[in-house]
Amino acid sequence: MDQLKNQYQYAASSAEHSILRHPARSMAEVLRLCAERAEAFDGADEYGKGELIEQFEARMAKMLGKPAALFLPSGTLAQPMALRIHADQRGRSGVALHPSSHPVLHEQDGYEKLWGLQGYQVGDHSRVIAAADFAEISAPEKLSSIFIELPMREIGGQLPSWEDLQQQVNWARQHGLAVHLDGARLWQCESYYQRSFAEICELFDSVYVSLYKDLAGIAGAVLAGTEAFIAKARIWTRRAGGNLISMYPYVLAAEQGLADNLAVMPKVASFAQQLAPLLASIPGVTVNPEQPQAGMFHLHIKADESALISAVTTYAEKHRILLLPLPRAKQNGRCICEIPLGRNALQHPASFWHEHLAACLAGL
């Protein structure tokens, strides 16, 4: 399997057309673009101070509709830190989060083991979280905050309705709880909610966004909230070792990513709605959700994992077209492939991707 995945990665890197994300740049190209942007500034940031990083943080705070923002190396630092601050403010360590949330699945229980929080899982792992799920919590007095992800990556980018989201927030407010947004992919949500990022974020006490997942930056995250909240976050960042001496390459790459990719995200979400039904018409393929709500969705493909990887690899080698990522999971005899769309997919009509995926899977 390792050899097969290595063959896939080589074929993927050599493909001329890809359904996934944005056009890739070499490290040298990325650094050249960063260098050009750096010419506008007199010097590097130093421990979070300096024109470059402060200007970027101010821009992000305004975009997210918050008084202040903080640039951080990763979301794995940003999110539990935000939850820790909310816990300290309320004197309670409980956090309500969905079973599919990133802290539960992908951070080795760091929010509990390292940050001293206690998680209470809410809702069903296979469906979008709802206000009714929070209403079933028997002891909300143990909680300090609720954790909401928009869109919910592990279930294909699903989103609660605006009305239900408001009800979730209202429930938290009634119980004196903070509301934190895992907005790693918030950039995909504008078209579904027909609201600006600031209007969406107004519901939340703290907001995290990723600067590389949809924006194609090198790395990095932003945490936004009130000035008092961000002042506390700066202290915790120092305690946790996240206050690096300089982060200008990440900031410059994030600026480039915003310039390249942010404006196209509503088009990406619209394209997902065109593309998904076509791909679902291919025998053995289903889409989750049936009607995409964000700029991504999952394909559930009835196939053996090795056979699927081999077919996609061979097709990429022959046609220079990459049609699927490696499967991220298996469920009920089906491989689950995540389709995060970007400028790459937009280079061709939806019919192009349907035609080639159907041909690729025909022999399985």
C-alpha positions in Angstrom: 0.0 0.0 0.0 2.8 2.4 0.8 4.4 1.8 -2.6 1.0 2.3 -4.3 0.5 5.6 -2.4 4.0 6.8 -3.4 3.1 6.0 -7.1 -0.1 8.0 -6.7 1.8 11.0 -5.2 4.3 11.0 -8.0 1.5 10.9 -10.6 -0.5 13.6 -8.8 2.5 15.9 -8.8 3.0 15.4 -12.5 -0.6 16.0 -13.5 -1.4 19.0 -15.7 -5.1 19.2 -14.6 -6.4 18.5 -11.1 -9.9 18.6 -9.6 -8.4 19.5 -6.2 -7.7 22.9 -4.7 -5.7 25.6 -6.4 -2.8 25.5 -8.9 0.4 24.5 -7.0 3.5 26.7 -7.0 7.0 25.5 -6.3 8.7 26.5 -3.1 10.9 28.8 -5.2 7.9 30.5 -6.8 6.2 31.0 -3.4 9.3 32.5 -1.9 9.8 34.8 -4.9 6.3 36.2 -4.6 6.8 36.6 -0.8 10.0 38.5 -1.6 8.2 40.9 -3.9 5.6 41.6 -1.3 8.4 42.1 1.4 9.8 45.0 -0.6 6.9 47.2 0.7 8.1 46.8 4.3 11.1 48.2 6.1 11.8 45.1 8.3 10.6 41.8 9.7 8.2 41.4 12.5 9.7 40.6 15.9 7.8 38.6 18.5 4.5 39.7 17.1 5.4 43.4 16.6 6.1 45.3 13.5 4.2 47.0 10.6 3.8 43.8 8.5 2.1 41.6 11.1 0.2 44.4 12.8 -1.2 45.6 9.5 -2.2 42.0 8.6 -3.9 41.4 12.0 -5.8 44.7 11.7 -7.0 43.7 8.2 -8.2 40.3 9.4 -9.9 41.7 12.4 -11.9 44.1 10.2 -12.7 41.3 7.7 -14.0 39.1 10.5 -15.8 41.9 12.2 -13.9 41.7 15.5 -12.0 44.4 17.4 -8.7 42.5 17.4 -6.9 39.6 15.8 -3.8 37.6 16.4 -1.6 35.8 13.9 -0.6 32.3 15.1 1.5 29.4 13.7 -1.4 26.9 13.7 -5.0 26.2 14.5 -4.0 23.4 16.8 -2.6 26.2 19.1 -5.3 28.8 18.4 -8.4 26.8 19.2 -7.6 25.1 22.5 -6.1 28.4 23.7 -9.3 30.2 22.9 -11.3 27.6 24.8 -8.9 27.8 27.7 -9.5 31.6 28.0 -13.2 31.1 27.9 -12.9 28.4 30.6 -10.8 30.7 32.8 -13.3 33.5 32.4 -16.2 31.3 33.6 -14.4 29.1 36.1 -15.5 25.9 34.3 -13.6 23.6 32.1 -16.3 21.9 30.0 -16.5 22.3 26.2 -19.4 21.0 24.1 -18.3 19.9 20.7 -19.3 17.6 17.8 -17.8 14.1 17.6 -16.4 15.0 14.2 -14.6 18.1 15.4 -10.9 18.6 14.8 -9.9 18.6 18.5 -11.7 15.3 19.0 -10.3 13.5 15.9 -7.0 15.0 15.0 -5.2 16.6 17.9 -4.4 13.6 20.1 -6.8 14.9 22.8 -4.5 17.9 23.3 -7.4 20.1 24.5 -7.9 17.8 27.4 -4.4 16.4 28.1 -2.4 19.7 27.6 -5.0 22.5 28.1 -6.9 21.0 31.0 -10.4 21.1 29.3 -13.1 18.5 29.5 -14.9 17.6 26.3 -18.6 16.8 26.1 -19.5 15.4 22.7 -22.8 16.6 21.3 -24.8 15.3 18.3 -24.4 12.4 15.9 -21.0 12.1 14.1 -22.8 11.5 10.8 -25.0 14.6 10.7 -24.7 18.3 11.0 -25.0 19.7 14.6 -28.3 21.2 15.5 -29.8 23.4 18.2 -31.8 20.4 19.4 -28.5 18.6 20.2 -27.5 21.3 22.6 -30.9 21.3 24.2 -30.3 17.6 25.2 -27.3 18.5 27.3 -28.2 17.5 30.9 -25.6 19.6 32.8 -24.9 22.9 30.9 -23.6 24.4 34.1 -20.4 22.3 33.7 -19.7 24.0 30.4 -17.8 27.2 29.6 -18.2 27.2 25.8 -19.6 25.5 22.8 -17.5 24.7 19.7 -19.0 25.1 16.3 -17.3 24.2 13.0 -18.4 25.9 9.8 -18.4 24.1 7.4 -18.2 20.6 9.0 -15.3 19.0 7.1 -15.7 15.4 8.2 -19.3 15.2 6.9 -18.6 16.7 3.5 -18.7 20.4 4.4 -22.3 20.5 5.7 -23.6 23.6 7.4 -26.6 24.2 9.7 -29.2 26.6 8.5 -28.8 30.2 9.5 -31.9 30.0 11.7 -30.6 26.9 13.5 -27.2 28.4 13.9 -28.8 31.4 15.6 -30.7 29.0 17.9 -27.5 27.2 18.9 -25.9 30.5 19.8 -29.0 31.7 21.7 -29.0 28.5 23.7 -25.4 29.1 24.7 -26.1 32.7 25.6 -29.0 31.6 27.8 -26.6 29.5 29.8 -23.8 32.0 30.0 -21.5 30.1 27.6 -19.0 31.4 25.1 -19.4 30.4 21.5 -16.2 29.6 19.5 -16.1 29.2 15.7 -13.8 26.7 14.1 -13.7 28.6 10.8 -10.8 26.7 9.2 -12.9 26.7 6.0 -15.0 29.8 6.8 -14.0 31.2 3.4 -16.4 28.7 1.8 -19.5 29.9 3.7 -20.4 33.3 2.3 -22.6 32.1 -0.6 -24.6 29.6 1.5 -25.5 32.1 4.2 -25.6 35.1 1.8 -23.8 37.0 4.6 -20.4 38.6 4.9 -17.7 37.0 7.0 -18.2 39.8 9.6 -21.9 39.1 9.8 -21.3 35.3 10.3 -18.6 35.9 12.9 -20.8 38.4 14.8 -22.5 35.3 16.3 -19.3 34.2 17.9 -17.1 35.3 20.9 -14.0 34.0 19.3 -13.1 33.0 15.7 -10.3 30.9 14.2 -9.6 30.8 10.5 -6.9 28.9 8.6 -4.6 30.7 6.2 -3.5 27.7 4.1 -6.4 25.2 3.6 -8.4 27.3 1.1 -6.1 30.2 0.7 -2.9 28.2 -0.1 -0.7 30.0 2.3 2.4 28.3 3.7 1.0 27.8 7.2 -0.7 29.9 9.9 -3.9 30.9 11.5 -5.7 33.9 12.9 -7.6 34.1 16.1 -10.1 37.0 16.5 -12.2 38.4 19.3 -12.4 41.4 21.7 -9.3 43.4 22.5 -9.3 41.9 26.1 -9.6 38.4 24.7 -6.7 38.9 22.3 -4.6 40.4 25.0 -5.1 37.2 27.0 -4.4 35.2 23.9 -1.0 36.9 23.5 0.0 35.9 27.0 -1.1 32.3 26.4 0.8 32.3 23.0 4.0 33.1 24.8 3.4 30.5 27.5 2.7 27.8 24.8 5.8 28.7 22.7 3.8 30.1 19.8 5.3 33.6 19.9 8.0 33.0 17.3 10.7 35.7 16.8 9.5 36.2 13.2 6.7 34.9 11.1 6.9 37.2 8.0 7.1 34.4 5.4 3.8 33.0 6.7 2.2 36.4 6.8 3.4 37.3 3.3 2.2 34.0 1.9 -1.2 34.5 3.6 -1.5 37.9 1.9 -0.7 36.3 -1.4 -3.3 33.6 -0.8 -6.0 36.2 0.0 -5.2 38.0 -3.2 -5.2 34.9 -5.3 -8.0 32.9 -3.9 -10.5 34.6 -1.6 -12.6 36.3 -4.3 -13.1 33.0 -6.2 -14.6 31.1 -3.2 -18.2 31.9 -4.0 -17.7 30.7 -7.5 -16.2 27.5 -6.1 -19.2 26.9 -3.9 -21.5 27.4 -6.9 -19.4 25.1 -9.0 -19.7 22.4 -6.3 -23.5 22.5 -6.7 -23.2 21.9 -10.4 -20.5 19.2 -10.2 -21.8 17.0 -7.4 -25.0 15.8 -9.1 -23.1 14.9 -12.2 -20.5 12.8 -10.3 -23.3 11.2 -8.3 -24.8 9.9 -11.6 -21.7 7.7 -12.1 -22.4 4.1 -11.1 -21.1 3.2 -7.7 -20.7 6.9 -6.6 -22.7 8.8 -4.0 -22.2 12.3 -2.8 -22.3 13.6 0.8 -24.1 15.9 1.1 -26.3 15.3 -2.0 -26.4 19.0 -2.6 -23.2 20.6 -1.5 -23.4 23.6 0.8 -19.8 24.7 0.7 -16.9 24.5 -1.7 -16.3 20.9 -0.9 -18.1 17.5 -0.7 -17.3 13.8 -0.2 -17.5 11.1 -2.7 -18.4 7.6 -1.4 -17.1 5.2 -4.1 -17.9 1.5 -4.1 -14.5 0.0 -4.7 -11.6 -1.7 -3.1 -9.1 0.9 -1.8 -6.1 -0.5 -3.6 -8.0 -0.9 -6.9 -9.3 2.7 -6.6 -5.9 4.2 -5.9 -4.4 2.2 -8.8 -7.1 3.3 -11.2 -6.7 7.0 -10.3 -2.9 6.7 -10.5 -3.0 5.0 -13.9 -5.4 7.5 -15.3 -3.2 10.4 -14.0 -0.2 8.9 -15.6 -1.9 8.3 -18.9 -4.0 11.5 -19.2 -2.2 13.9 -16.8 -5.5 14.4 -15.1 -5.9 14.0 -11.3 -9.5 13.1 -10.4 -9.4 12.0 -6.8 -7.3 12.4 -3.7 -6.3 9.3 -1.7 -9.3 7.9 0.2 -9.5 9.4 3.7 -11.7 6.6 5.1 -13.6 3.5 4.3 -17.3 2.9 5.3 -19.7 0.1 4.4 -17.5 -1.1 1.6 -17.0 2.3 0.1 -14.0 4.6 -0.1 -14.5 8.1 1.0 -12.7 10.8 -1.0 -12.8 14.4 -0.1 -13.2 16.9 -2.9 -11.9 20.3 -1.9 -12.5 22.5 -4.9 -10.6 25.6 -6.0 -9.3 27.4 -9.0 -8.1 24.1 -10.5 -11.6 22.6 -10.9 -12.9 25.9 -12.4 -10.5 25.6 -15.3 -12.9 23.1 -16.9 -16.7 22.7 -17.1 -18.3 20.3 -14.7 -19.0 17.9 -17.6 -15.2 17.5 -18.1 -14.7 16.2 -14.6 -17.8 13.9 -14.9 -16.6 12.4 -18.2 -13.1 11.7 -17.0 -14.1 10.3 -13.6 -16.6 8.1 -15.2 -13.9 6.8 -17.6 -11.5 6.3 -14.7 -13.9 4.3 -12.6 -15.4 2.3 -15.5 -13.0 -0.7 -15.0 -13.6 -1.1 -11.3 
